[in-house]
């Protein structure tokens, strides 16, 4: 992949710029501990994931939808016998997640300082608007972004809409993110460019099916700062 004629670099947020999935895994462990009297850990986490997927279009991505799915799963697993104290603890799990500090990855600030002025930098993420705005504010990175887009989904049509809004052509757009499913494949499919920075933990929903062939070329690096090797 050649990085030419590039005008806009879009960055995913969660697990690209700052830690995120690790907090959901910690929350799942706490939830499973509450469900231990009713069901083994792995089974309760699988039921939770199933409920998340069932209600994804209704609740969307983010902590609030996760909290609602935990409450429903607790009711399902306990057959309605779960007590009010346990429900309160489930809500507290979500509140603790919302109050987590934002842990930036890989010297993000200095990377943006190198790129600012050469490209328009934008944030293109999905999730709950209030939650993502909160994390962006806590991160201190907002000053670097020409535009912030919080998307309900990151599919081909969503990226086409974003690119039209930015008044550029697809080949002038580069997406940097940790998810092949959400950040890389749909952008390549519409003629954009992409750089994949895998994170050590990937949510099950973001996994790409075995055997999926990516037809267009893209870069993959171990850490975010490696993008400077092709952008500087």
C-alpha positions as CSV (number, residue, x, y, z in Angstrom):
1,X,0.0,0.0,0.0
2,X,1.4,3.4,-1.0
3,X,0.6,6.4,1.2
4,X,0.1,9.0,-1.4
5,X,-2.4,11.9,-2.0
6,X,-3.4,11.5,1.6
7,X,-5.4,14.3,3.2
8,X,-7.2,12.8,6.3
9,X,-6.0,10.3,8.9
10,X,-8.8,8.9,11.0
11,X,-8.0,7.2,14.3
12,X,-10.1,4.7,16.1
13,X,-10.3,5.4,19.8
14,X,-10.9,2.3,22.0
15,X,-7.8,0.0,22.1
16,X,-6.1,2.1,19.4
17,X,-5.5,5.4,21.3
18,X,-6.5,4.2,24.8
19,X,-7.2,1.0,26.8
20,X,-10.8,-0.2,26.7
21,X,-11.4,-4.0,26.3
22,X,-9.3,-4.8,29.4
23,X,-11.9,-3.0,31.5
24,X,-14.8,-5.0,29.9
25,X,-12.9,-8.2,30.6
26,X,-12.5,-7.2,34.3
27,X,-16.2,-6.4,34.5
28,X,-17.1,-9.7,33.0
29,X,-15.0,-11.4,35.7
30,X,-16.8,-9.5,38.4
31,X,-20.2,-10.3,36.9
32,X,-19.3,-14.0,36.6
33,X,-18.4,-14.0,40.3
34,X,-21.8,-12.7,41.2
35,X,-23.4,-15.4,39.0
36,X,-21.3,-18.2,40.5
37,X,-24.1,-19.5,42.7
38,X,-26.2,-20.1,39.6
39,X,-23.8,-20.9,36.8
40,X,-20.0,-21.6,36.1
41,X,-18.0,-18.6,35.0
42,X,-17.5,-19.4,31.3
43,X,-21.1,-20.3,30.8
44,X,-22.4,-17.1,32.4
45,X,-20.0,-15.0,30.2
46,X,-21.3,-16.8,27.1
47,X,-24.9,-16.0,28.1
48,X,-23.9,-12.4,28.7
49,X,-22.3,-12.1,25.2
50,X,-25.4,-13.7,23.6
51,X,-27.6,-11.1,25.2
52,X,-25.3,-8.3,24.1
53,X,-25.6,-9.5,20.5
54,X,-29.3,-9.9,20.8
55,X,-29.8,-6.3,21.8
56,X,-27.0,-4.6,20.0
57,X,-29.2,-2.8,17.5
58,X,-31.4,-1.6,20.4
59,X,-28.8,-0.7,23.1
60,X,-25.8,0.0,20.8
61,X,-22.2,-0.3,21.8
62,X,-20.8,1.0,25.1
63,X,-21.0,0.6,28.9
64,X,-24.7,1.5,29.2
65,X,-25.8,-1.3,26.9
66,X,-23.4,-3.6,28.6
67,X,-25.0,-2.8,32.0
68,X,-28.5,-3.5,30.7
69,X,-27.3,-6.8,29.2
70,X,-25.7,-7.8,32.5
71,X,-29.0,-7.1,34.4
72,X,-31.0,-9.1,31.9
73,X,-28.5,-12.0,32.0
74,X,-28.6,-12.0,35.8
75,X,-32.4,-12.3,35.6
76,X,-32.1,-15.1,33.0
77,X,-29.4,-17.1,34.8
78,X,-31.1,-16.9,38.2
79,X,-34.6,-17.4,36.7
80,X,-35.7,-14.2,38.3
81,X,-34.4,-15.0,41.8
82,X,-31.5,-12.6,41.8
83,X,-31.7,-10.2,44.7
84,X,-31.8,-6.4,44.6
85,X,-28.4,-6.2,46.2
86,X,-26.8,-8.2,43.3
87,X,-28.6,-5.9,40.8
88,X,-27.2,-2.9,42.6
89,X,-23.7,-4.5,42.4
90,X,-24.1,-5.0,38.7
91,X,-24.9,-1.3,38.2
92,X,-21.9,-0.5,40.3
93,X,-19.7,-2.5,38.0
94,X,-20.8,-0.3,35.1
95,X,-20.4,2.9,37.1
96,X,-16.8,1.9,38.1
97,X,-16.1,1.3,34.4
98,X,-17.3,4.8,33.5
99,X,-15.1,6.3,36.2
100,X,-11.9,4.6,35.0
101,X,-9.0,6.9,34.1
102,X,-8.2,7.0,30.4
103,X,-4.9,5.1,29.8
104,X,-3.3,6.3,26.6
105,X,-1.3,3.8,24.5
106,X,2.1,4.2,23.0
107,X,3.1,7.9,23.3
108,X,0.0,9.1,21.4
109,X,0.5,12.8,22.2
110,X,3.9,12.9,20.5
111,X,2.7,11.0,17.5
112,X,-0.1,13.5,16.9
113,X,2.4,16.4,17.3
114,X,4.4,14.9,14.5
115,X,1.4,14.5,12.2
116,X,-0.5,17.7,12.9
117,X,-0.2,20.3,10.2
118,X,0.6,17.7,7.6
119,X,-2.7,16.0,7.6
120,X,-6.2,16.6,8.9
121,X,-6.5,14.3,11.9
122,X,-10.0,13.0,13.0
123,X,-11.4,10.6,15.5
124,X,-13.7,8.0,14.0
125,X,-15.0,5.7,16.6
126,X,-18.2,3.8,17.5
127,X,-20.0,3.5,20.8
128,X,-22.2,5.6,23.2
129,X,-21.8,9.3,22.4
130,X,-21.7,10.5,26.0
131,X,-19.2,7.7,27.0
132,X,-16.9,8.5,24.1
133,X,-17.0,12.2,24.6
134,X,-16.2,11.6,28.3
135,X,-13.1,9.5,27.4
136,X,-12.0,12.0,24.7
137,X,-12.2,14.8,27.3
138,X,-10.2,12.8,29.8
139,X,-7.6,11.9,27.3
140,X,-6.6,15.5,26.6
141,X,-6.4,14.6,22.9
142,X,-9.4,16.7,21.6
143,X,-7.2,19.6,20.6
144,X,-5.5,17.5,17.9
145,X,-8.7,16.6,16.0
146,X,-10.2,18.5,13.1
147,X,-13.4,16.5,13.4
148,X,-14.8,13.9,15.8
149,X,-17.2,11.2,14.5
150,X,-19.0,8.8,16.9
151,X,-20.6,6.2,14.7
152,X,-23.3,3.7,15.7
153,X,-21.7,1.3,13.3
154,X,-18.5,1.2,11.2
155,X,-19.6,-0.4,8.0
156,X,-18.9,0.6,4.4
157,X,-21.9,3.0,4.1
158,X,-20.9,4.6,7.4
159,X,-17.4,5.3,6.0
160,X,-18.8,6.6,2.7
161,X,-21.0,9.1,4.6
162,X,-18.0,10.2,6.7
163,X,-15.8,10.7,3.6
164,X,-18.5,12.7,1.9
165,X,-18.8,14.9,5.0
166,X,-15.1,15.5,4.9
167,X,-15.3,16.4,1.2
168,X,-12.5,14.1,0.1
169,X,-12.1,11.1,-2.1
170,X,-11.8,7.6,-0.6
171,X,-8.1,7.3,-1.7
172,X,-7.4,10.5,0.3
173,X,-8.6,8.8,3.5
174,X,-6.5,6.6,5.9
175,X,-8.0,4.7,8.8
176,X,-5.9,3.6,11.7
177,X,-7.4,1.1,14.1
178,X,-7.1,-2.2,16.0
179,X,-10.2,-4.0,14.5
180,X,-9.9,-5.7,11.2
181,X,-13.7,-6.0,11.1
182,X,-14.5,-2.4,11.9
183,X,-11.5,-0.3,11.0
184,X,-9.7,-2.0,8.2
185,X,-11.9,-4.2,5.9
186,X,-14.8,-1.8,5.3
187,X,-12.4,1.1,4.5
188,X,-10.4,-1.0,2.0
189,X,-13.6,-2.2,0.4
190,X,-14.6,1.4,-0.5
191,X,-11.1,2.4,-1.8
192,X,-9.6,3.9,1.3
193,X,-6.3,3.2,3.0
194,X,-5.8,1.4,6.3
195,X,-3.2,0.7,9.0
196,X,-3.9,-2.2,11.4
197,X,-2.5,-2.0,14.9
198,X,-3.6,-5.2,16.7
199,X,-4.4,-4.9,20.4
200,X,-3.5,-7.7,22.8
201,X,-7.2,-8.2,23.6
202,X,-10.0,-8.3,20.9
203,X,-13.7,-8.4,21.7
204,X,-15.3,-11.6,20.3
205,X,-17.7,-9.5,18.2
206,X,-14.8,-7.8,16.4
207,X,-13.2,-11.1,15.3
208,X,-13.0,-11.8,11.6
209,X,-14.1,-15.2,10.5
210,X,-11.4,-17.7,9.7
211,X,-10.6,-17.8,6.0
212,X,-11.7,-14.2,5.3
213,X,-9.4,-12.9,2.5
214,X,-8.5,-9.2,2.5
215,X,-8.1,-8.3,-1.2
216,X,-6.6,-4.9,-0.9
217,X,-3.2,-4.2,0.7
218,X,-2.7,-2.5,4.0
219,X,0.0,-1.9,6.6
220,X,0.1,-3.7,9.9
221,X,2.4,-2.6,12.8
222,X,2.9,-3.8,16.3
223,X,2.6,-0.3,17.9
224,X,1.0,3.0,17.0
225,X,4.3,4.9,16.8
226,X,5.3,2.6,13.8
227,X,2.9,4.5,11.6
228,X,5.4,7.3,11.5
229,X,7.7,5.1,9.3
230,X,5.2,5.5,6.4
231,X,3.7,8.9,7.2
232,X,6.8,11.0,8.1
